[in-house]
Amino acid sequence: MTPSDPTPGPEGLTHFDSAGQAHMVDVGAKDETHRVAVAAGTIRMQPETLALIQSGNAKKGDVLGIARIAAIMAAKRTSDLIPLCHPLALTRVAVDFEIDEAASSVHCRAQVELRGKTGVEMEALTAVQIGLLTIYDMCKAVDRGMVMTNVRVLEKHGGKSGDWTADLDM
């Protein structure tokens, strides 16, 4: 049995070979560079739920503190969750939450960094998603209608493709 052809597959998708079979991208020949990705997302909820989070009196404890730890842990475990992601030695994961009373929401922002051969967009996105899911989990007893939205990469830096910033008018 021979390994599949590493030539990118249909539409230039790098996780598929020329025969359309999924594979892990070979990053061995890439240069190590400082790589950064920033992702963000929002969870909307009832005003009473937001007040409970702000008060710190949620039944399960410090909602945002626990969500921050969950998000950091998730970034570190991304390759265990997404089959074709490389396991990475992250050098920094920073997760911040911002309360938006007017929109009855919590905004999550994650910045992930490393010096390596592949980007960290998936790690930043995973951190945001798990941070928001943790808020949902901790508050679902009082608000099952919370909505997670607008999860996206805001920017990435490093690597062959250089810098990219999202068009926030989308």
C-alpha positions, 0 to 999 in steps of 0.5 A, a space after each residue: 500500500 502506497 501513500 496517497 498523492 499529496 497533490 491538493 485535490 478538487 478546488 485546491 482543498 489541501 485536506 484531500 489528495 488528487 483522488 479525493 481522499 482525506 489526508 493530514 496535510 504534510 507541513 514538514 517542509 514549511 518554515 517555522 514562523 510566529 503564528 497568531 489567530 484571533 477568533 470571536 463569537 457571541 452568546 445571546 440570552 435572557 437579561 435575567 441570565 446575563 444578570 445571574 452571570 454578572 452577579 457571580 451567583 450562578 448555581 454552578 459557580 463563576 460562569 466566565 472563569 470556568 468558561 475561560 479555563 474550558 476555552 483554553 483547555 479546548 484550544 490545547 486539545 483541538 487535534 483530538 476533536 478535529 480529525 485532520 488538525 495537527 497536534 500543536 505546542 501552543 505558546 499562548 492562549 488568551 480568552 476574554 469575555 465582554 458583557 454586552 448588557 444592551 444586547 443581553 449577550 456575552 462576547 468571547 474573543 480568543 487569541 492563540 499563538 505558537 512558533 510553528 509550521 501551521 496556523 492556529 485558526 482552528 485552535 482559536 475557533 475551538 476555544 471560542 466555541 467551547 467557551 460559549 458552550 460552557 456558558 450555555 452548559 452552566 446556565 441552561 437550567 435557567 435559559 435553554 433558549 440561549 443562541 451562539 452566533 457570529 463565531 468567526 476568525 477575525 485575523 491571522 498572522 504568520 506563515 506563507 500566506 502572511 496576514 489576513 483580517 476579516 471584513 467585518 461588514 459581512 
